[in-house]
């Protein structure tokens, strides 16, 4: 069975590219222009090569374009639906965000090592990403599951556009030190709880030899786990930590700042704060969900209904 791009016909181009076909291809070109997509990005969305997309848009791809046009139409429909999605709350400079960004700035300026710790959903990651948006010399990497030394160093190398074929930890480490040395880069590792000890030591060596700032973002449980090992190599890392910041639950004032982007009365705001349970992420999710229920009404009832759509917390029945 022929798939997209597989020749089904040897018809002349003028028979393949009728006026309706050209209009459909033109609609996809408009979508690319509107979204600011390059042909590389457009090709990735469709699952084809840049050459195929380029020839389709020039009406000279010598195969039946029907399947590609069907994919383009599906993408156009999805993008149209996205314009009607609920409004996502903008980033606001909450007290939590300010604390996180202060530590990041300090680590970068002083080329120091810092730990930022806090529970899930309190706003650590959003604050880190906002800092990176305004600071191009920050290198942001998510460790996550499977963060072995080699895997993590390869991801960092990719962020820095370093091309290295070797899987040797030593070779990867040396390449990163050479690239980062003498710069004012800040290396930020988020979701560090999954990192192996070898990965942590590799980061320590890179930081020491390159003389850059290093920030590890994790939960307090990760620090407890490191301390419990009582190994000399773990102590090598912990002994280099200059600053620690433990981010608490998002205070009510922070949640009010997030909610201020929408029209909530006092009762609705109280329900929002109580249901958020100190989680900025949960607060944002409820505000989005509220737009899907009760006609987007931000009443106390509407907010309560929004929380019913979310995963219950451990504090809820």
N, C-alpha and C positions, 0 to 999 in steps of 0.2 A: 504493500500500500504506500502510495507516494505521500511524503510529508512536505512541510514547508521548504521551498527552495529546490525540491527535487523536480527536474523537468517532467512535465506532463504533456507538453505540446511543443511543437516546433513551428508554431504559427508565426507569421511576420509580426514585428513589434506593433505596427499600427492596429493589428487585430487584438493583440494582448492588452494594449493600453488605450482602451476606449475612453470617452469623456467621463463616464461615471467612475471608472477606475482612477483616472487622473485626479478627479475631485476628492476621492477617498485618500489618495496619497498626499494630496495637498492639505487635507485636514490634519493628517499626521505631522506634516511639516509645520503647520500652524501650532500644533500642540508642542512640538519641540522648541519652537521659537518662544512660545509663552512661558514654558518651564525653564528656558535657558539651557536646554540639553544640547550637548555636542552630538555629532553623529556617532561617536563612540558610546555615549550614554544611551542614545536611542537604539543602537544595535543591541546593547546589553539588555535593554527592556524587552526587545522582541526575541532575543535569543539567536541572533544571526551575526554575521561578520559585518564590519564597517563597509567592506566592498559591496556586499549584497544590498545593504540599506542605501548606499550612495547610488547604486545603479537603479534601484527601485524608484528613488526620488527623481532620477533623471529619465525615467521611463525607457530604460534600455537594458533591463535585466532580462535575458533571453529565456525565460521560463514563465509558466503561468503564475501570476502574482496573487491569485485568489486566496491562498492560505495565509500569506503574509498580510494581506489586507484585512482578513478576518481577525488576525492578532492585533493589528493596529486599531480596529474598531473596538475590540474588547478593552484595550488600553485607554482609548478615548472615553469610553463609557465609565471606566473606573475613575479616571481623573475628574470627570464631570460629577460623579457621586461624591468625590472628596470635597468638592466646593460647598457641599451642603452638610458637611460634618460639623459636629459641635465645635465651638471655639475653645481652643486650648488656652489655659491661663498663661500669660506671659511670665517670664522670669522676673521676680522682684527681689530687691536686695534686703533680704530678711536678716535678722541677727545671726542666724546659723550661717547664712551665706557669707556674711562679713567676717565671721570668725574663721571660716574655711579659707577664704581668699587672703586674709591676713597671714595665715601660716604659709600658704603657697608663695606669696610675695616675699616673705622673710626667707624661706628656703632658697628661692631663686637668687635674691640679692646677696645673701651670705654664703651661697653654695653649700647649704647645710642639709642635714638629713632630718626629716620630720615624719611623724606618724599622725594621721588623722583617723580617729576611731569614732564609731557611732553605729547605732542600730540601723536596720533597713528602713528606708523610706523617710529618714529625717531630713534629707536634702543635701547630703554630702556630694553625691555624684553631679547633681544639677549645678551646684556651686562650682565644682571643679571644672565642669564643661564650660560654664560661663567665663571662668578665668582664662581657659584655653582659647576661647573665642576672641578675647581681647589681647592675648599674649601669644604671638606667633612662635616665640622661642620655647614654648612649653610643648613637651612631647607626651601625649596622653595615650596610655595603653591599658586595656582591660586584661587582667590575668585570667581569672575564671578557672573552671575545671580543666585539668590537663596542663596546667602551667608548669611544665618541666623547664629546666634551665634552657635547653636547646630551643624548645618551642617558643618560650618567651623572648629570647634574644633574637630569634628570627622575626617575630612580630615587630620588635623595636627597630630592627634593621629595615624592615619594610616601611615603617613610618618615616624613617630618615632617608628613604630611597637609596639604601645601600644594596648593591647587588653582590651577593656572595653565595657561591654554590656549596660551600663546605657546611657540613652539619656538626663539625667539631666545635664544642663549646669554647675552647681556647681561641680558635680562629674567629668565631663570631664575636667573642669578647674583645679581641684585639682590634677588629674592624670598628666596633662601636667606640672604643677608647680613642682611636685615631680620628674618628669623625667628630666626637663630642669634645675632645680635648681643646682647651683654649677658647671655649665658647661660653656663653651665658645661658645655655639651655637648662631647662628644668625637666627632669624625667619624673613623670607621675604614673604610678602603678595602682590602678583601681581594682577592687574585688580581689585583694591580695590574699585573702584567707586560703585560697586554693594553692598558693605557691609552695613548691618544694623547698627544702632547706638549701639544696644546690642552687636553685634559682635565686634565692635571697642572697646567697654568698656571691653569686655572679654579679648581681646588682651592686653589692657593696664594693667589689673590686673595681667595677666600671666607674662608680662614683669616686672612689679614692684616686684612681689613676687619671681620670679625665678632669677631676676637680669641678664637678657640676653639682647642682642641687638635686636632691632625690626625695620624693614624697611617696610614702606608702599609705594607701587608703584601705582600711580594713575594719573589722569589728573588734571590740575589746576582747572577745573570745580568742582571736588570733594571737594577740599579745600574750594572753594567759597561756596559750598552748606553747608558744615559743619559750616562755620563761620556765614552763614545766619540764622542758627537755633538759635543761641545765647542761647543755653542751658548750664546749669552749668556742666552737664556731658560731653558735647562736649568740654567745656573749660578745664575739667580735662585732657582730652587727649591732646589737643593742647598745654596746658601748659607744657607738658612733651617732646614736640618735640625739640630736641637739634639742628638738622641740617635739612635744606631743600636744595634741588637741583632742579632747574627748567631746564629741558633739552630743548634746542631750536631745531629748525629744523636742520637737518643734514647739515652742511656747505659743500660747494663745495669741499673743501679739503678732507672731509670724503668720499664723493661719488667717488672722484678720487682714493682714496685708495682702495675702494671696486672694482672699475673698473680695477685697475692695474693688477688684476689676469688674465685679458683677453687682447687681442691685439686690442685696439681701437685707431684709429687715432684721430687727434685733432677735426675734424668735428664730428665724431661719439661721442666723449666724450662730446662735447658741447650739442649735442642733448640729450644725456643721462642725463646730469645734469639738463638741462632745463625741460625735461619731468618728472624727479623724484620729482620736486616740494618740495625739502627739505626732502623727505622721503627715508630713507635708505632701507626700506622694498620694496618700489616701484622700487628703483634702482636695487635691487637684482632680483626682479620679471622680470624686463625688460631684464636683462642679461640672465636669464633663457629662457625667451620667444624668444629672438633673436636667440638662438641655434636651435629653432624649425622652424624658417622662413629663407628663402633665403639661405638655405644650411648652416646655422650657421654663416652667414657673419656678422661680427661686423662693418659694414659700417654705415654711417649716415642714409642711407635709411633703412638698416636692423634694426637699433635701433628704428627708427620712426615706422616701421611696427610692431615691438615688442610692443610698447606702444599702438598701435591700438587694441592689443589683451587684454589689461588690462582694468579694470574698469576706466572710466574717472574720474578725480578729479574735485572738485568744481571750479578749476582754468581753466578747459578746457571747450570748447564749447560742 
